Structure formats: structure tokens, C-alpha cells
């Protein structure tokens, strides 16, 4: 999932809770990080929220 703390985006895995090492000031940086580090985002259609998965959990 993606949360905002004090204006920074914090990315964490919706499955295991693993948190990305970096914090991001722009959404673009989040998508860049995810692309570079093998994270995956997926739209949960039940509640219309984006879920984010770390490389360990994606595809499960
Ligand atoms: Zn995970």
C-alpha cells in the first residue's frame, strides 16, 4: 500500500508489510522505484484501492 506521512509517500507491501527503503516526495518516484525493484501494483476491484506487492509476494 501507499501512504503519505508528512508529505512523503511510503510504500509497503500489502501482503507481508515489507517497507520500501526509500521514501518518495513524488508519485513518479514511487512508480520508478517499483519498476527498478520488481514491485507490482494491482487494483483491488472490491474496494477500488491499489495494492502493492514486493518482489517476494508478487504473483502469489
Ligand atoms: Zn511482500
PDB file of the backbone (N, CA, C, O) and the ligand in Angstrom, with CONECT records:
HET     ZN  A 101       1
ATOM      1  N   UNK A   1       0.847  -1.196   0.000  1.00  0.00           N
ATOM      2  CA  UNK A   1       0.000   0.000   0.000  1.00  0.00           C
ATOM      3  C   UNK A   1       0.873   1.232   0.000  1.00  0.00           C
ATOM      4  O   UNK A   1       2.083   1.175   0.217  1.00  0.00           O
ATOM      5  N   UNK A   2       0.228   2.326  -0.247  1.00  0.00           N
ATOM      6  CA  UNK A   2       0.945   3.582  -0.365  1.00  0.00           C
ATOM      7  C   UNK A   2       0.300   4.582   0.595  1.00  0.00           C
ATOM      8  O   UNK A   2      -0.889   4.884   0.498  1.00  0.00           O
ATOM      9  N   UNK A   3       1.107   5.081   1.513  1.00  0.00           N
ATOM     10  CA  UNK A   3       0.590   6.029   2.492  1.00  0.00           C
ATOM     11  C   UNK A   3       1.396   7.309   2.430  1.00  0.00           C
ATOM     12  O   UNK A   3       2.524   7.321   1.937  1.00  0.00           O
ATOM     13  N   UNK A   4       0.824   8.365   2.923  1.00  0.00           N
ATOM     14  CA  UNK A   4       1.557   9.637   2.978  1.00  0.00           C
ATOM     15  C   UNK A   4       1.815  10.010   4.421  1.00  0.00           C
ATOM     16  O   UNK A   4       0.894  10.081   5.235  1.00  0.00           O
ATOM     17  N   UNK A   5       3.075  10.247   4.727  1.00  0.00           N
ATOM     18  CA  UNK A   5       3.466  10.740   6.038  1.00  0.00           C
ATOM     19  C   UNK A   5       4.205  12.052   5.855  1.00  0.00           C
ATOM     20  O   UNK A   5       5.251  12.099   5.207  1.00  0.00           O
ATOM     21  N   UNK A   6       3.667  13.104   6.420  1.00  0.00           N
ATOM     22  CA  UNK A   6       4.342  14.401   6.344  1.00  0.00           C
ATOM     23  C   UNK A   6       4.754  14.733   4.916  1.00  0.00           C
ATOM     24  O   UNK A   6       5.862  15.208   4.671  1.00  0.00           O
ATOM     25  N   UNK A   7       3.854  14.479   3.984  1.00  0.00           N
ATOM     26  CA  UNK A   7       4.107  14.863   2.605  1.00  0.00           C
ATOM     27  C   UNK A   7       4.978  13.903   1.819  1.00  0.00           C
ATOM     28  O   UNK A   7       5.268  14.147   0.648  1.00  0.00           O
ATOM     29  N   UNK A   8       5.399  12.815   2.446  1.00  0.00           N
ATOM     30  CA  UNK A   8       6.204  11.822   1.739  1.00  0.00           C
ATOM     31  C   UNK A   8       5.384  10.559   1.530  1.00  0.00           C
ATOM     32  O   UNK A   8       4.590  10.156   2.380  1.00  0.00           O
ATOM     33  N   UNK A   9       5.600   9.950   0.375  1.00  0.00           N
ATOM     34  CA  UNK A   9       4.977   8.658   0.127  1.00  0.00           C
ATOM     35  C   UNK A   9       5.803   7.558   0.774  1.00  0.00           C
ATOM     36  O   UNK A   9       7.029   7.532   0.667  1.00  0.00           O
ATOM     37  N   UNK A  10       5.111   6.656   1.442  1.00  0.00           N
ATOM     38  CA  UNK A  10       5.768   5.476   1.999  1.00  0.00           C
ATOM     39  C   UNK A  10       5.122   4.247   1.381  1.00  0.00           C
ATOM     40  O   UNK A  10       3.911   4.042   1.472  1.00  0.00           O
ATOM     41  N   UNK A  11       5.957   3.443   0.756  1.00  0.00           N
ATOM     42  CA  UNK A  11       5.474   2.263   0.055  1.00  0.00           C
ATOM     43  C   UNK A  11       5.688   1.028   0.912  1.00  0.00           C
ATOM     44  O   UNK A  11       6.796   0.787   1.392  1.00  0.00           O
ATOM     45  N   UNK A  12       4.639   0.248   1.107  1.00  0.00           N
ATOM     46  CA  UNK A  12       4.815  -1.011   1.813  1.00  0.00           C
ATOM     47  C   UNK A  12       4.002  -2.110   1.135  1.00  0.00           C
ATOM     48  O   UNK A  12       3.011  -1.850   0.453  1.00  0.00           O
ATOM     49  N   UNK A  13       4.446  -3.326   1.342  1.00  0.00           N
ATOM     50  CA  UNK A  13       3.819  -4.472   0.695  1.00  0.00           C
ATOM     51  C   UNK A  13       2.471  -4.774   1.337  1.00  0.00           C
ATOM     52  O   UNK A  13       2.361  -4.856   2.561  1.00  0.00           O
ATOM     53  N   UNK A  14       1.455  -4.939   0.511  1.00  0.00           N
ATOM     54  CA  UNK A  14       0.118  -5.231   1.027  1.00  0.00           C
ATOM     55  C   UNK A  14       0.023  -6.641   1.565  1.00  0.00           C
ATOM     56  O   UNK A  14      -0.932  -6.979   2.264  1.00  0.00           O
ATOM     57  N   UNK A  15       0.996  -7.459   1.248  1.00  0.00           N
ATOM     58  CA  UNK A  15       0.955  -8.867   1.645  1.00  0.00           C
ATOM     59  C   UNK A  15       1.756  -9.101   2.933  1.00  0.00           C
ATOM     60  O   UNK A  15       1.194  -9.572   3.922  1.00  0.00           O
ATOM     61  N   UNK A  16       3.044  -8.785   2.938  1.00  0.00           N
ATOM     62  CA  UNK A  16       3.891  -9.102   4.092  1.00  0.00           C
ATOM     63  C   UNK A  16       4.246  -7.877   4.919  1.00  0.00           C
ATOM     64  O   UNK A  16       4.808  -8.011   6.006  1.00  0.00           O
ATOM     65  N   UNK A  17       3.929  -6.689   4.426  1.00  0.00           N
ATOM     66  CA  UNK A  17       4.194  -5.478   5.185  1.00  0.00           C
ATOM     67  C   UNK A  17       5.595  -4.923   5.012  1.00  0.00           C
ATOM     68  O   UNK A  17       5.941  -3.898   5.599  1.00  0.00           O
ATOM     69  N   UNK A  18       6.397  -5.596   4.210  1.00  0.00           N
ATOM     70  CA  UNK A  18       7.745  -5.118   3.893  1.00  0.00           C
ATOM     71  C   UNK A  18       7.682  -3.681   3.387  1.00  0.00           C
ATOM     72  O   UNK A  18       6.870  -3.344   2.525  1.00  0.00           O
ATOM     73  N   UNK A  19       8.556  -2.840   3.940  1.00  0.00           N
ATOM     74  CA  UNK A  19       8.517  -1.439   3.551  1.00  0.00           C
ATOM     75  C   UNK A  19       9.691  -1.099   2.640  1.00  0.00           C
ATOM     76  O   UNK A  19      10.815  -1.551   2.861  1.00  0.00           O
ATOM     77  N   UNK A  20       9.420  -0.308   1.627  1.00  0.00           N
ATOM     78  CA  UNK A  20      10.492   0.136   0.739  1.00  0.00           C
ATOM     79  C   UNK A  20      11.482   0.978   1.531  1.00  0.00           C
ATOM     80  O   UNK A  20      11.094   1.721   2.432  1.00  0.00           O
ATOM     81  N   UNK A  21      12.756   0.860   1.193  1.00  0.00           N
ATOM     82  CA  UNK A  21      13.785   1.584   1.941  1.00  0.00           C
ATOM     83  C   UNK A  21      13.694   3.088   1.723  1.00  0.00           C
ATOM     84  O   UNK A  21      13.984   3.880   2.619  1.00  0.00           O
ATOM     85  N   UNK A  22      13.291   3.459   0.529  1.00  0.00           N
ATOM     86  CA  UNK A  22      13.232   4.875   0.203  1.00  0.00           C
ATOM     87  C   UNK A  22      11.867   5.460   0.542  1.00  0.00           C
ATOM     88  O   UNK A  22      10.855   4.760   0.564  1.00  0.00           O
ATOM     89  N   UNK A  23      11.870   6.763   0.805  1.00  0.00           N
ATOM     90  CA  UNK A  23      10.621   7.488   0.882  1.00  0.00           C
ATOM     91  C   UNK A  23      10.608   8.445  -0.293  1.00  0.00           C
ATOM     92  O   UNK A  23      11.657   8.842  -0.800  1.00  0.00           O
ATOM     93  N   UNK A  24       9.408   8.811  -0.720  1.00  0.00           N
ATOM     94  CA  UNK A  24       9.299   9.498  -2.003  1.00  0.00           C
ATOM     95  C   UNK A  24       8.495  10.780  -1.865  1.00  0.00           C
ATOM     96  O   UNK A  24       7.472  10.832  -1.182  1.00  0.00           O
ATOM     97  N   UNK A  25       8.984  11.797  -2.526  1.00  0.00           N
ATOM     98  CA  UNK A  25       8.238  13.046  -2.473  1.00  0.00           C
ATOM     99  C   UNK A  25       7.282  13.168  -3.655  1.00  0.00           C
ATOM    100  O   UNK A  25       6.341  13.962  -3.626  1.00  0.00           O
ATOM    101  N   UNK A  26       7.530  12.377  -4.689  1.00  0.00           N
ATOM    102  CA  UNK A  26       6.634  12.436  -5.855  1.00  0.00           C
ATOM    103  C   UNK A  26       6.147  11.041  -6.211  1.00  0.00           C
ATOM    104  O   UNK A  26       6.851  10.046  -6.037  1.00  0.00           O
ATOM    105  N   UNK A  27       4.925  11.002  -6.712  1.00  0.00           N
ATOM    106  CA  UNK A  27       4.357   9.718  -7.108  1.00  0.00           C
ATOM    107  C   UNK A  27       5.204   9.069  -8.206  1.00  0.00           C
ATOM    108  O   UNK A  27       5.357   7.848  -8.235  1.00  0.00           O
ATOM    109  N   UNK A  28       5.749   9.882  -9.100  1.00  0.00           N
ATOM    110  CA  UNK A  28       6.623   9.366 -10.166  1.00  0.00           C
ATOM    111  C   UNK A  28       7.783   8.561  -9.596  1.00  0.00           C
ATOM    112  O   UNK A  28       8.193   7.553 -10.170  1.00  0.00           O
ATOM    113  N   UNK A  29       8.304   9.013  -8.468  1.00  0.00           N
ATOM    114  CA  UNK A  29       9.441   8.319  -7.848  1.00  0.00           C
ATOM    115  C   UNK A  29       9.023   6.953  -7.330  1.00  0.00           C
ATOM    116  O   UNK A  29       9.813   6.009  -7.325  1.00  0.00           O
ATOM    117  N   UNK A  30       7.792   6.860  -6.900  1.00  0.00           N
ATOM    118  CA  UNK A  30       7.281   5.575  -6.424  1.00  0.00           C
ATOM    119  C   UNK A  30       7.221   4.578  -7.580  1.00  0.00           C
ATOM    120  O   UNK A  30       7.704   3.451  -7.466  1.00  0.00           O
ATOM    121  N   UNK A  31       6.631   4.997  -8.678  1.00  0.00           N
ATOM    122  CA  UNK A  31       6.496   4.081  -9.813  1.00  0.00           C
ATOM    123  C   UNK A  31       7.871   3.706 -10.355  1.00  0.00           C
ATOM    124  O   UNK A  31       8.092   2.569 -10.771  1.00  0.00           O
ATOM    125  N   UNK A  32       8.791   4.663 -10.348  1.00  0.00           N
ATOM    126  CA  UNK A  32      10.168   4.392 -10.775  1.00  0.00           C
ATOM    127  C   UNK A  32      10.825   3.335  -9.868  1.00  0.00           C
ATOM    128  O   UNK A  32      11.455   2.392 -10.345  1.00  0.00           O
ATOM    129  N   UNK A  33      10.664   3.517  -8.580  1.00  0.00           N
ATOM    130  CA  UNK A  33      11.237   2.579  -7.608  1.00  0.00           C
ATOM    131  C   UNK A  33      10.657   1.180  -7.807  1.00  0.00           C
ATOM    132  O   UNK A  33      11.379   0.184  -7.788  1.00  0.00           O
ATOM    133  N   UNK A  34       9.359   1.128  -7.996  1.00  0.00           N
ATOM    134  CA  UNK A  34       8.697  -0.162  -8.165  1.00  0.00           C
ATOM    135  C   UNK A  34       9.207  -0.872  -9.412  1.00  0.00           C
ATOM    136  O   UNK A  34       9.426  -2.083  -9.412  1.00  0.00           O
ATOM    137  N   UNK A  35       9.391  -0.093 -10.472  1.00  0.00           N
ATOM    138  CA  UNK A  35       9.889  -0.672 -11.722  1.00  0.00           C
ATOM    139  C   UNK A  35      11.311  -1.197 -11.518  1.00  0.00           C
ATOM    140  O   UNK A  35      11.640  -2.295 -11.966  1.00  0.00           O
ATOM    141  N   UNK A  36      12.140  -0.421 -10.849  1.00  0.00           N
ATOM    142  CA  UNK A  36      13.541  -0.793 -10.665  1.00  0.00           C
ATOM    143  C   UNK A  36      13.727  -1.962  -9.709  1.00  0.00           C
ATOM    144  O   UNK A  36      14.699  -2.709  -9.820  1.00  0.00           O
ATOM    145  N   UNK A  37      12.800  -2.126  -8.770  1.00  0.00           N
ATOM    146  CA  UNK A  37      12.996  -3.118  -7.720  1.00  0.00           C
ATOM    147  C   UNK A  37      12.049  -4.306  -7.800  1.00  0.00           C
ATOM    148  O   UNK A  37      12.012  -5.146  -6.901  1.00  0.00           O
ATOM    149  N   UNK A  38      11.297  -4.368  -8.867  1.00  0.00           N
ATOM    150  CA  UNK A  38      10.475  -5.550  -9.093  1.00  0.00           C
ATOM    151  C   UNK A  38       9.190  -5.589  -8.282  1.00  0.00           C
ATOM    152  O   UNK A  38       8.630  -6.663  -8.064  1.00  0.00           O
ATOM    153  N   UNK A  39       8.714  -4.428  -7.832  1.00  0.00           N
ATOM    154  CA  UNK A  39       7.437  -4.385  -7.147  1.00  0.00           C
ATOM    155  C   UNK A  39       6.317  -4.404  -8.175  1.00  0.00           C
ATOM    156  O   UNK A  39       6.523  -4.124  -9.356  1.00  0.00           O
ATOM    157  N   UNK A  40       5.119  -4.743  -7.689  1.00  0.00           N
ATOM    158  CA  UNK A  40       3.982  -4.817  -8.584  1.00  0.00           C
ATOM    159  C   UNK A  40       2.773  -4.156  -7.930  1.00  0.00           C
ATOM    160  O   UNK A  40       2.549  -4.298  -6.728  1.00  0.00           O
ATOM    161  N   UNK A  41       2.003  -3.439  -8.729  1.00  0.00           N
ATOM    162  CA  UNK A  41       0.764  -2.872  -8.201  1.00  0.00           C
ATOM    163  C   UNK A  41      -0.418  -3.539  -8.883  1.00  0.00           C
ATOM    164  O   UNK A  41      -0.351  -3.953 -10.041  1.00  0.00           O
ATOM    165  N   UNK A  42      -1.483  -3.625  -8.138  1.00  0.00           N
ATOM    166  CA  UNK A  42      -2.653  -4.336  -8.622  1.00  0.00           C
ATOM    167  C   UNK A  42      -3.880  -3.652  -8.055  1.00  0.00           C
ATOM    168  O   UNK A  42      -3.925  -3.335  -6.866  1.00  0.00           O
ATOM    169  N   UNK A  43      -4.875  -3.424  -8.898  1.00  0.00           N
ATOM    170  CA  UNK A  43      -6.090  -2.766  -8.423  1.00  0.00           C
ATOM    171  C   UNK A  43      -7.021  -3.791  -7.799  1.00  0.00           C
ATOM    172  O   UNK A  43      -7.450  -4.747  -8.445  1.00  0.00           O
ATOM    173  N   UNK A  44      -7.324  -3.569  -6.525  1.00  0.00           N
ATOM    174  CA  UNK A  44      -8.291  -4.406  -5.833  1.00  0.00           C
ATOM    175  C   UNK A  44      -9.678  -3.878  -6.164  1.00  0.00           C
ATOM    176  O   UNK A  44     -10.084  -2.823  -5.676  1.00  0.00           O
ATOM    177  N   UNK A  45     -10.391  -4.608  -6.983  1.00  0.00           N
ATOM    178  CA  UNK A  45     -11.655  -4.078  -7.501  1.00  0.00           C
ATOM    179  C   UNK A  45     -12.760  -4.077  -6.457  1.00  0.00           C
ATOM    180  O   UNK A  45     -13.766  -3.386  -6.620  1.00  0.00           O
ATOM    181  N   UNK A  46     -12.586  -4.837  -5.394  1.00  0.00           N
ATOM    182  CA  UNK A  46     -13.610  -4.867  -4.349  1.00  0.00           C
ATOM    183  C   UNK A  46     -13.757  -3.526  -3.654  1.00  0.00           C
ATOM    184  O   UNK A  46     -14.871  -3.063  -3.412  1.00  0.00           O
ATOM    185  N   UNK A  47     -12.622  -2.900  -3.332  1.00  0.00           N
ATOM    186  CA  UNK A  47     -12.723  -1.608  -2.651  1.00  0.00           C
ATOM    187  C   UNK A  47     -12.064  -0.490  -3.447  1.00  0.00           C
ATOM    188  O   UNK A  47     -11.859   0.616  -2.947  1.00  0.00           O
ATOM    189  N   UNK A  48     -11.730  -0.809  -4.719  1.00  0.00           N
ATOM    190  CA  UNK A  48     -11.206   0.202  -5.622  1.00  0.00           C
ATOM    191  C   UNK A  48      -9.928   0.844  -5.098  1.00  0.00           C
ATOM    192  O   UNK A  48      -9.705   2.043  -5.265  1.00  0.00           O
ATOM    193  N   UNK A  49      -9.084   0.018  -4.454  1.00  0.00           N
ATOM    194  CA  UNK A  49      -7.826   0.517  -3.915  1.00  0.00           C
ATOM    195  C   UNK A  49      -6.666  -0.200  -4.551  1.00  0.00           C
ATOM    196  O   UNK A  49      -6.757  -1.384  -4.876  1.00  0.00           O
ATOM    197  N   UNK A  50      -5.571   0.517  -4.730  1.00  0.00           N
ATOM    198  CA  UNK A  50      -4.367  -0.102  -5.267  1.00  0.00           C
ATOM    199  C   UNK A  50      -3.627  -0.860  -4.170  1.00  0.00           C
ATOM    200  O   UNK A  50      -3.411  -0.358  -3.067  1.00  0.00           O
ATOM    201  N   UNK A  51      -3.253  -2.075  -4.515  1.00  0.00           N
ATOM    202  CA  UNK A  51      -2.432  -2.885  -3.633  1.00  0.00           C
ATOM    203  C   UNK A  51      -1.027  -2.941  -4.227  1.00  0.00           C
ATOM    204  O   UNK A  51      -0.851  -2.912  -5.445  1.00  0.00           O
ATOM    205  N   UNK A  52      -0.042  -3.021  -3.352  1.00  0.00           N
ATOM    206  CA  UNK A  52       1.341  -3.065  -3.831  1.00  0.00           C
ATOM    207  C   UNK A  52       2.034  -4.288  -3.248  1.00  0.00           C
ATOM    208  O   UNK A  52       1.891  -4.608  -2.068  1.00  0.00           O
ATOM    209  N   UNK A  53       2.784  -4.957  -4.105  1.00  0.00           N
ATOM    210  CA  UNK A  53       3.417  -6.206  -3.679  1.00  0.00           C
ATOM    211  C   UNK A  53       4.916  -6.154  -3.923  1.00  0.00           C
ATOM    212  O   UNK A  53       5.379  -5.747  -4.988  1.00  0.00           O
ATOM    213  N   UNK A  54       5.672  -6.581  -2.901  1.00  0.00           N
ATOM    214  CA  UNK A  54       7.121  -6.638  -3.020  1.00  0.00           C
ATOM    215  C   UNK A  54       7.508  -7.823  -3.921  1.00  0.00           C
ATOM    216  O   UNK A  54       6.670  -8.671  -4.227  1.00  0.00           O
ATOM    217  N   UNK A  55       8.754  -7.874  -4.335  1.00  0.00           N
ATOM    218  CA  UNK A  55       9.177  -8.941  -5.241  1.00  0.00           C
ATOM    219  C   UNK A  55       8.926 -10.342  -4.669  1.00  0.00           C
ATOM    220  O   UNK A  55       8.716 -11.297  -5.416  1.00  0.00           O
ATOM    221  N   UNK A  56       8.951 -10.452  -3.340  1.00  0.00           N
ATOM    222  CA  UNK A  56       8.736 -11.753  -2.704  1.00  0.00           C
ATOM    223  C   UNK A  56       7.293 -12.210  -2.853  1.00  0.00           C
ATOM    224  O   UNK A  56       7.029 -13.406  -2.977  1.00  0.00           O
ATOM    225  N   UNK A  57       6.378 -11.285  -2.842  1.00  0.00           N
ATOM    226  CA  UNK A  57       4.955 -11.627  -2.747  1.00  0.00           C
ATOM    227  C   UNK A  57       4.205 -11.517  -4.077  1.00  0.00           C
ATOM    228  O   UNK A  57       3.121 -12.080  -4.227  1.00  0.00           O
ATOM    229  N   UNK A  58       4.766 -10.810  -5.017  1.00  0.00           N
ATOM    230  CA  UNK A  58       4.023 -10.623  -6.266  1.00  0.00           C
ATOM    231  C   UNK A  58       3.818 -11.960  -6.968  1.00  0.00           C
ATOM    232  O   UNK A  58       4.664 -12.852  -6.913  1.00  0.00           O
ATOM    233  N   UNK A  59       2.690 -12.068  -7.618  1.00  0.00           N
ATOM    234  CA  UNK A  59       2.397 -13.277  -8.368  1.00  0.00           C
ATOM    235  C   UNK A  59       1.888 -14.414  -7.517  1.00  0.00           C
ATOM    236  O   UNK A  59       1.659 -15.513  -8.022  1.00  0.00           O
ATOM    237  N   UNK A  60       1.704 -14.165  -6.213  1.00  0.00           N
ATOM    238  CA  UNK A  60       1.177 -15.225  -5.361  1.00  0.00           C
ATOM    239  C   UNK A  60      -0.334 -15.251  -5.438  1.00  0.00           C
ATOM    240  O   UNK A  60      -0.970 -16.079  -4.786  1.00  0.00           O
TER     241      UNK A  60
HETATM  242 ZN    ZN A 101       5.700  -8.784   0.465  1.00  0.00          ZN
END
